[in-house]
């Protein structure tokens, strides 16, 4: 019995298995193409774009909290592994640079959110929360708790993550700094005892969120624990490439599959303004990065990635696959992540009052 193309497509959309097969196939194609072009973070960007296309095409599958928390745990271990104690002490010695880098990005992002709110581009305080430069998952949840439109906040935040990740990857490639992951040895010898300990630390983020409802714990807790046990010499952190690849793919699918057709439709009128605001914010942060290169002698691409506005986990992956000072990039991103978490609610309320919005 034959089916019309329309009916066949509808059947495929109704099947979760078929949708996941499509996501996997598209991810493979995009990763292979990006690796051929030597783009950094292909294992993140490929799944992200694949998930976006399936979701925008009417797909109903979602990664869910479990996959996202697993990804955050793995990335948290990766970030801490790249930041030994010597890097943290160096960051403390460079505290004026960090204050300038973090403060300038947070200030301009807050200004952008205030302007969008004043222009009523999005309802209520949505634009203020959606302009927060980092901590996308935590800001999305906190925005809902403080009365903002959570789906639209999520759309704005993850649209910026997508733009930041894509542009940063292209910039790194153009600068000739990307080193393709295909050159790695994917199945090296593994210290399975150390790997089991590392996996257990990565899982603490999942446990923290589920038990204590601390949304930021998915990334922060594994990051802190990894840094403690590694720098204390209590255990070796084992992160084989295939393990990192799993985390990158899960994170990419989580972000991409959140861009539903309904979300895109509800934000269609505001989309040109939002994209313009995001590109303006990225350009302004790049300008702040240029200032850092002048006053602190930091490599331009390192400064650009360090000041990229949001997606600390995504930028960390790109930095890890590019020839930059990855520890500095990750330190700056995590410092801003902590600043946004600490000041987000109070800053949103303050800006909402100044914009005349409840």
FILUM-139998 format. One record per residue (C-alpha): x, y, z; residue in one letter. Coordinates in Angstrom, 1 decimal, always signed. Layout:
+--------+--------+--------+---+
|      x |      y |      z | r |
+--------+--------+--------+---+
|      X |      Y |      Z | A |
...
+--------+--------+--------+---+
END
This chain:
+--------+--------+--------+---+
|      x |      y |      z | r |
+--------+--------+--------+---+
|   +0.0 |   +0.0 |   +0.0 | X |
|   +1.5 |   +3.3 |   -1.1 | X |
|   +1.4 |   +6.6 |   +0.9 | X |
|   +1.5 |  +10.1 |   -0.4 | X |
|   +4.6 |  +12.1 |   +0.4 | X |
|   +2.6 |  +14.3 |   +2.7 | X |
|   +1.2 |  +11.4 |   +4.6 | X |
|   +4.7 |   +9.7 |   +4.8 | X |
|   +6.2 |  +12.9 |   +6.2 | X |
|   +3.4 |  +13.1 |   +8.8 | X |
|   +4.1 |   +9.5 |   +9.8 | X |
|   +7.8 |  +10.2 |  +10.2 | X |
|   +7.0 |  +13.3 |  +12.4 | X |
|   +4.7 |  +11.1 |  +14.6 | X |
|   +7.5 |   +8.6 |  +15.3 | X |
|  +10.0 |   +9.6 |  +17.9 | X |
|  +12.4 |   +6.9 |  +16.6 | X |
|  +12.2 |   +8.3 |  +13.1 | X |
|  +12.9 |  +11.8 |  +14.4 | X |
|  +15.9 |  +10.7 |  +16.4 | X |
|  +17.2 |   +8.8 |  +13.3 | X |
|  +16.8 |  +12.0 |  +11.3 | X |
|  +18.7 |  +14.0 |  +14.1 | X |
|  +21.5 |  +11.4 |  +14.1 | X |
|  +21.8 |  +11.4 |  +10.3 | X |
|  +21.8 |  +15.2 |  +10.0 | X |
|  +24.3 |  +15.5 |  +12.9 | X |
|  +26.7 |  +13.0 |  +11.2 | X |
|  +26.4 |  +15.0 |   +7.9 | X |
|  +27.0 |  +18.4 |   +9.5 | X |
|  +29.8 |  +17.2 |  +11.7 | X |
|  +31.6 |  +15.6 |   +8.7 | X |
|  +31.1 |  +18.7 |   +6.6 | X |
|  +32.4 |  +21.0 |   +9.4 | X |
|  +35.4 |  +18.7 |  +10.1 | X |
|  +36.2 |  +18.8 |   +6.4 | X |
|  +36.2 |  +22.7 |   +6.6 | X |
|  +38.4 |  +22.4 |   +9.8 | X |
|  +35.8 |  +24.3 |  +11.9 | X |
|  +36.4 |  +24.1 |  +15.7 | X |
|  +33.7 |  +22.5 |  +17.9 | X |
|  +32.1 |  +20.6 |  +15.0 | X |
|  +30.9 |  +18.0 |  +17.4 | X |
|  +28.9 |  +20.7 |  +19.2 | X |
|  +27.7 |  +22.8 |  +16.2 | X |
|  +26.7 |  +19.8 |  +14.0 | X |
|  +24.2 |  +18.3 |  +16.5 | X |
|  +23.0 |  +21.8 |  +17.4 | X |
|  +22.0 |  +22.7 |  +13.8 | X |
|  +20.6 |  +19.2 |  +13.3 | X |
|  +18.3 |  +19.5 |  +16.3 | X |
|  +17.2 |  +23.0 |  +15.3 | X |
|  +16.2 |  +21.8 |  +11.8 | X |
|  +14.2 |  +18.9 |  +13.1 | X |
|  +12.5 |  +21.0 |  +15.8 | X |
|  +11.7 |  +23.8 |  +13.3 | X |
|  +10.3 |  +21.2 |  +10.9 | X |
|   +7.7 |  +20.1 |  +13.4 | X |
|   +9.6 |  +17.6 |  +15.4 | X |
|   +8.4 |  +16.8 |  +18.9 | X |
|  +11.4 |  +15.1 |  +20.5 | X |
|  +13.3 |  +16.8 |  +23.2 | X |
|  +16.5 |  +15.9 |  +24.9 | X |
|  +15.1 |  +16.5 |  +28.4 | X |
|  +16.8 |  +17.3 |  +31.6 | X |
|  +18.7 |  +14.0 |  +31.9 | X |
|  +20.7 |  +14.5 |  +28.7 | X |
|  +21.3 |  +18.2 |  +29.4 | X |
|  +22.6 |  +17.5 |  +32.9 | X |
|  +24.9 |  +14.7 |  +31.7 | X |
|  +26.3 |  +17.1 |  +29.1 | X |
|  +26.8 |  +19.8 |  +31.7 | X |
|  +28.6 |  +17.4 |  +34.0 | X |
|  +31.0 |  +16.3 |  +31.3 | X |
|  +31.7 |  +19.9 |  +30.2 | X |
|  +32.2 |  +21.0 |  +33.8 | X |
|  +34.8 |  +18.3 |  +34.2 | X |
|  +36.5 |  +19.4 |  +31.0 | X |
|  +36.6 |  +23.1 |  +32.0 | X |
|  +38.1 |  +22.3 |  +35.4 | X |
|  +40.6 |  +19.9 |  +33.9 | X |
|  +41.9 |  +22.8 |  +31.7 | X |
|  +42.2 |  +25.1 |  +34.7 | X |
|  +44.9 |  +23.9 |  +37.2 | X |
|  +45.5 |  +25.9 |  +40.4 | X |
|  +48.3 |  +27.9 |  +38.7 | X |
|  +45.7 |  +29.3 |  +36.3 | X |
|  +43.4 |  +30.4 |  +39.1 | X |
|  +46.2 |  +32.1 |  +41.0 | X |
|  +47.1 |  +33.8 |  +37.7 | X |
|  +43.5 |  +35.0 |  +37.4 | X |
|  +43.7 |  +36.5 |  +40.9 | X |
|  +46.8 |  +38.4 |  +39.9 | X |
|  +45.0 |  +39.7 |  +36.8 | X |
|  +41.9 |  +40.7 |  +38.7 | X |
|  +41.6 |  +44.2 |  +37.1 | X |
|  +41.5 |  +42.4 |  +33.7 | X |
|  +38.7 |  +40.1 |  +34.9 | X |
|  +36.7 |  +42.9 |  +36.4 | X |
|  +36.9 |  +44.9 |  +33.2 | X |
|  +36.1 |  +41.9 |  +31.0 | X |
|  +33.2 |  +40.7 |  +33.1 | X |
|  +31.8 |  +44.1 |  +34.1 | X |
|  +31.8 |  +45.5 |  +30.5 | X |
|  +29.9 |  +42.5 |  +29.1 | X |
|  +27.4 |  +42.5 |  +31.9 | X |
|  +26.9 |  +46.2 |  +31.6 | X |
|  +26.3 |  +46.3 |  +27.9 | X |
|  +24.0 |  +43.2 |  +28.0 | X |
|  +21.9 |  +44.9 |  +30.7 | X |
|  +21.8 |  +48.1 |  +28.6 | X |
|  +20.6 |  +46.1 |  +25.6 | X |
|  +17.9 |  +44.3 |  +27.6 | X |
|  +16.7 |  +47.7 |  +29.0 | X |
|  +16.5 |  +49.2 |  +25.5 | X |
|  +14.5 |  +46.2 |  +24.2 | X |
|  +12.2 |  +46.4 |  +27.1 | X |
|  +11.7 |  +50.2 |  +26.7 | X |
|  +10.7 |  +49.6 |  +23.1 | X |
|   +8.3 |  +46.8 |  +24.1 | X |
|   +9.9 |  +44.4 |  +21.6 | X |
|   +9.0 |  +41.5 |  +23.9 | X |
|   +6.4 |  +41.5 |  +26.8 | X |
|   +7.2 |  +42.4 |  +30.4 | X |
|  +10.7 |  +41.7 |  +31.6 | X |
|  +11.4 |  +39.0 |  +28.9 | X |
|  +14.0 |  +41.0 |  +27.1 | X |
|  +15.9 |  +41.8 |  +30.3 | X |
|  +16.2 |  +38.2 |  +31.3 | X |
|  +16.9 |  +37.1 |  +27.7 | X |
|  +19.8 |  +39.6 |  +27.5 | X |
|  +21.7 |  +38.0 |  +30.5 | X |
|  +25.2 |  +37.2 |  +29.2 | X |
|  +25.5 |  +33.6 |  +30.2 | X |
|  +23.9 |  +30.9 |  +32.4 | X |
|  +21.2 |  +30.3 |  +29.9 | X |
|  +19.5 |  +27.3 |  +31.5 | X |
|  +19.5 |  +28.9 |  +35.0 | X |
|  +18.3 |  +32.3 |  +33.7 | X |
|  +15.5 |  +30.6 |  +31.8 | X |
|  +14.2 |  +28.9 |  +34.9 | X |
|  +14.7 |  +31.9 |  +37.1 | X |
|  +12.9 |  +34.1 |  +34.6 | X |
|   +9.8 |  +32.0 |  +34.9 | X |
|   +9.9 |  +32.1 |  +38.7 | X |
|  +10.0 |  +35.9 |  +38.5 | X |
|   +7.1 |  +36.3 |  +36.1 | X |
|   +8.7 |  +36.6 |  +32.7 | X |
|   +7.6 |  +34.6 |  +29.6 | X |
|   +9.9 |  +31.6 |  +30.1 | X |
|   +9.6 |  +30.2 |  +26.5 | X |
|  +10.5 |  +33.5 |  +25.0 | X |
|  +13.3 |  +34.0 |  +27.4 | X |
|  +14.6 |  +30.6 |  +26.5 | X |
|  +14.3 |  +31.4 |  +22.8 | X |
|  +16.2 |  +34.7 |  +23.1 | X |
|  +19.0 |  +33.1 |  +25.3 | X |
|  +19.5 |  +30.0 |  +23.1 | X |
|  +19.3 |  +32.1 |  +19.9 | X |
|  +22.2 |  +34.0 |  +21.3 | X |
|  +24.1 |  +30.8 |  +22.2 | X |
|  +23.6 |  +29.6 |  +18.7 | X |
|  +24.8 |  +32.9 |  +17.2 | X |
|  +27.8 |  +33.1 |  +19.6 | X |
|  +28.8 |  +29.5 |  +19.0 | X |
|  +28.5 |  +29.8 |  +15.2 | X |
|  +30.3 |  +33.1 |  +14.9 | X |
|  +33.1 |  +32.1 |  +17.4 | X |
|  +33.7 |  +28.9 |  +15.5 | X |
|  +33.9 |  +30.7 |  +12.2 | X |
|  +36.2 |  +33.4 |  +13.6 | X |
|  +38.5 |  +30.7 |  +15.0 | X |
|  +38.6 |  +29.0 |  +11.7 | X |
|  +39.3 |  +32.2 |   +9.7 | X |
|  +42.1 |  +33.0 |  +12.1 | X |
|  +43.6 |  +29.7 |  +11.3 | X |
|  +43.4 |  +28.6 |  +15.0 | X |
|  +41.1 |  +25.6 |  +14.7 | X |
|  +42.5 |  +22.1 |  +15.0 | X |
|  +40.0 |  +19.5 |  +13.8 | X |
|  +39.0 |  +16.8 |  +16.2 | X |
|  +39.4 |  +14.2 |  +13.5 | X |
|  +43.1 |  +14.3 |  +14.1 | X |
|  +42.6 |  +13.0 |  +17.6 | X |
|  +43.1 |   +9.4 |  +18.6 | X |
|  +39.5 |   +8.5 |  +19.5 | X |
|  +40.2 |   +5.2 |  +21.3 | X |
|  +43.3 |   +5.8 |  +23.3 | X |
|  +44.3 |   +3.6 |  +26.3 | X |
|  +42.0 |   +4.5 |  +29.2 | X |
|  +42.7 |   +4.3 |  +32.9 | X |
|  +39.3 |   +2.8 |  +33.7 | X |
|  +39.5 |   +3.4 |  +37.5 | X |
|  +40.3 |   +7.1 |  +36.9 | X |
|  +37.5 |   +7.2 |  +34.3 | X |
|  +35.0 |   +5.7 |  +36.7 | X |
|  +35.9 |   +8.4 |  +39.2 | X |
|  +35.6 |  +11.2 |  +36.6 | X |
|  +32.2 |   +9.9 |  +35.4 | X |
|  +31.0 |   +9.8 |  +39.1 | X |
|  +32.0 |  +13.4 |  +39.5 | X |
|  +30.2 |  +14.4 |  +36.3 | X |
|  +27.1 |  +12.7 |  +37.7 | X |
|  +27.1 |  +14.8 |  +40.8 | X |
|  +25.7 |  +17.7 |  +38.8 | X |
|  +22.7 |  +15.5 |  +37.9 | X |
|  +22.2 |  +14.5 |  +41.5 | X |
|  +22.5 |  +18.1 |  +42.7 | X |
|  +19.8 |  +19.4 |  +40.4 | X |
|  +17.4 |  +16.5 |  +41.1 | X |
|  +17.9 |  +16.4 |  +44.9 | X |
|  +18.3 |  +20.1 |  +45.7 | X |
|  +16.7 |  +21.8 |  +42.7 | X |
|  +19.8 |  +23.9 |  +42.2 | X |
|  +19.7 |  +24.5 |  +38.4 | X |
|  +23.2 |  +25.9 |  +38.1 | X |
|  +24.6 |  +22.8 |  +39.9 | X |
|  +24.6 |  +20.8 |  +36.8 | X |
|  +27.7 |  +22.6 |  +35.6 | X |
|  +29.1 |  +24.2 |  +38.8 | X |
|  +29.2 |  +21.2 |  +41.1 | X |
|  +31.2 |  +18.9 |  +38.8 | X |
|  +33.5 |  +21.8 |  +37.9 | X |
|  +34.3 |  +22.6 |  +41.5 | X |
|  +34.7 |  +19.0 |  +42.5 | X |
|  +37.0 |  +18.3 |  +39.6 | X |
|  +39.1 |  +21.3 |  +40.5 | X |
|  +39.4 |  +20.2 |  +44.1 | X |
|  +40.3 |  +16.6 |  +43.6 | X |
|  +42.6 |  +17.3 |  +40.7 | X |
|  +44.5 |  +20.2 |  +42.4 | X |
|  +44.7 |  +18.3 |  +45.7 | X |
|  +46.2 |  +15.3 |  +43.9 | X |
|  +43.5 |  +12.9 |  +45.1 | X |
|  +42.8 |  +11.4 |  +41.7 | X |
|  +43.5 |  +11.7 |  +38.0 | X |
|  +40.9 |  +13.1 |  +35.7 | X |
|  +40.3 |  +10.9 |  +32.7 | X |
|  +38.5 |  +12.4 |  +29.8 | X |
|  +38.8 |  +10.3 |  +26.6 | X |
|  +37.8 |  +12.0 |  +23.4 | X |
|  +34.8 |   +9.8 |  +22.8 | X |
|  +33.5 |  +10.7 |  +26.3 | X |
|  +33.8 |  +14.4 |  +25.5 | X |
|  +32.1 |  +13.9 |  +22.1 | X |
|  +29.1 |  +12.4 |  +23.9 | X |
|  +28.8 |  +15.5 |  +26.1 | X |
|  +29.2 |  +17.9 |  +23.1 | X |
|  +26.5 |  +16.1 |  +21.1 | X |
|  +24.1 |  +16.0 |  +24.0 | X |
|  +24.6 |  +19.7 |  +24.6 | X |
|  +24.1 |  +20.5 |  +20.9 | X |
|  +20.9 |  +18.5 |  +20.7 | X |
|  +19.5 |  +20.1 |  +23.9 | X |
|  +20.0 |  +23.6 |  +22.5 | X |
|  +18.9 |  +22.9 |  +18.9 | X |
|  +15.7 |  +20.9 |  +19.8 | X |
|  +14.5 |  +23.8 |  +22.0 | X |
|  +13.9 |  +25.9 |  +18.9 | X |
|  +10.3 |  +24.7 |  +18.3 | X |
|   +8.1 |  +25.8 |  +15.4 | X |
|   +5.7 |  +27.4 |  +17.9 | X |
|   +8.5 |  +29.3 |  +19.6 | X |
|   +9.8 |  +30.6 |  +16.3 | X |
|   +6.3 |  +31.6 |  +15.2 | X |
|   +5.6 |  +33.5 |  +18.4 | X |
|   +8.9 |  +35.4 |  +18.1 | X |
|   +8.7 |  +35.9 |  +14.3 | X |
|   +7.9 |  +39.6 |  +14.5 | X |
|  +10.6 |  +40.3 |  +17.0 | X |
|  +13.2 |  +38.1 |  +15.3 | X |
|  +14.9 |  +40.8 |  +13.1 | X |
|  +15.3 |  +43.1 |  +16.1 | X |
|  +16.5 |  +40.3 |  +18.4 | X |
|  +19.1 |  +39.1 |  +15.8 | X |
|  +20.2 |  +42.7 |  +15.4 | X |
|  +20.5 |  +43.2 |  +19.1 | X |
|  +22.5 |  +39.9 |  +19.5 | X |
|  +24.9 |  +40.8 |  +16.7 | X |
|  +25.3 |  +44.3 |  +18.3 | X |
|  +26.1 |  +42.7 |  +21.6 | X |
|  +28.6 |  +40.3 |  +20.1 | X |
|  +30.3 |  +43.2 |  +18.3 | X |
|  +30.4 |  +45.3 |  +21.4 | X |
|  +32.0 |  +42.4 |  +23.4 | X |
|  +34.5 |  +41.9 |  +20.6 | X |
|  +35.4 |  +45.6 |  +21.1 | X |
|  +35.9 |  +45.0 |  +24.8 | X |
|  +38.1 |  +42.1 |  +23.9 | X |
|  +40.2 |  +44.4 |  +21.7 | X |
|  +40.6 |  +46.7 |  +24.7 | X |
|  +41.9 |  +43.8 |  +26.7 | X |
|  +44.5 |  +43.0 |  +24.0 | X |
|  +45.7 |  +46.6 |  +24.1 | X |
|  +45.9 |  +47.0 |  +27.9 | X |
|  +46.9 |  +43.5 |  +28.9 | X |
|  +48.7 |  +42.1 |  +25.9 | X |
|  +46.2 |  +39.2 |  +25.5 | X |
|  +46.0 |  +37.4 |  +22.2 | X |
|  +43.1 |  +38.8 |  +20.1 | X |
|  +41.3 |  +35.5 |  +19.5 | X |
|  +41.7 |  +34.6 |  +23.2 | X |
|  +40.2 |  +37.9 |  +24.2 | X |
|  +37.4 |  +37.6 |  +21.7 | X |
|  +36.4 |  +34.1 |  +23.0 | X |
|  +36.8 |  +35.2 |  +26.6 | X |
|  +34.4 |  +38.1 |  +26.2 | X |
|  +31.9 |  +36.3 |  +24.0 | X |
|  +28.5 |  +37.0 |  +25.6 | X |
|  +27.0 |  +33.8 |  +26.8 | X |
|  +27.1 |  +30.1 |  +26.4 | X |
|  +30.0 |  +29.4 |  +28.7 | X |
|  +29.9 |  +25.7 |  +28.0 | X |
|  +29.7 |  +26.2 |  +24.2 | X |
|  +32.6 |  +28.8 |  +24.2 | X |
|  +34.6 |  +26.5 |  +26.4 | X |
|  +34.3 |  +23.7 |  +23.9 | X |
|  +35.3 |  +26.0 |  +21.0 | X |
|  +38.3 |  +27.3 |  +23.1 | X |
|  +39.3 |  +23.7 |  +23.8 | X |
|  +39.4 |  +22.9 |  +20.1 | X |
|  +41.2 |  +26.1 |  +19.0 | X |
|  +44.8 |  +27.3 |  +19.4 | X |
|  +44.1 |  +29.9 |  +22.1 | X |
|  +44.8 |  +30.4 |  +25.8 | X |
|  +41.9 |  +28.1 |  +26.8 | X |
|  +42.3 |  +28.4 |  +30.6 | X |
|  +42.1 |  +32.2 |  +30.4 | X |
|  +38.9 |  +31.9 |  +28.2 | X |
|  +37.3 |  +29.4 |  +30.5 | X |
|  +38.2 |  +31.4 |  +33.6 | X |
|  +36.7 |  +34.6 |  +32.2 | X |
|  +33.6 |  +32.8 |  +31.1 | X |
|  +33.1 |  +31.1 |  +34.5 | X |
|  +33.7 |  +34.4 |  +36.3 | X |
|  +30.9 |  +36.0 |  +34.3 | X |
|  +28.7 |  +32.9 |  +34.8 | X |
|  +29.0 |  +33.4 |  +38.6 | X |
|  +28.4 |  +37.1 |  +38.3 | X |
|  +25.2 |  +36.7 |  +36.3 | X |
|  +23.9 |  +34.0 |  +38.6 | X |
|  +24.6 |  +36.2 |  +41.6 | X |
|  +23.2 |  +39.5 |  +40.2 | X |
|  +20.6 |  +38.3 |  +37.7 | X |
|  +17.3 |  +38.6 |  +39.7 | X |
|  +18.2 |  +41.9 |  +41.4 | X |
|  +19.5 |  +43.4 |  +38.1 | X |
|  +16.3 |  +42.3 |  +36.3 | X |
|  +14.1 |  +43.9 |  +38.9 | X |
|  +16.1 |  +47.1 |  +38.9 | X |
|  +16.0 |  +47.4 |  +35.1 | X |
|  +12.4 |  +46.5 |  +34.9 | X |
|  +11.6 |  +49.3 |  +37.3 | X |
|  +13.7 |  +51.8 |  +35.3 | X |
|  +12.0 |  +50.6 |  +32.1 | X |
|   +8.5 |  +51.1 |  +33.7 | X |
|   +7.7 |  +47.4 |  +33.4 | X |
|   +6.3 |  +45.2 |  +36.1 | X |
+--------+--------+--------+---+
END
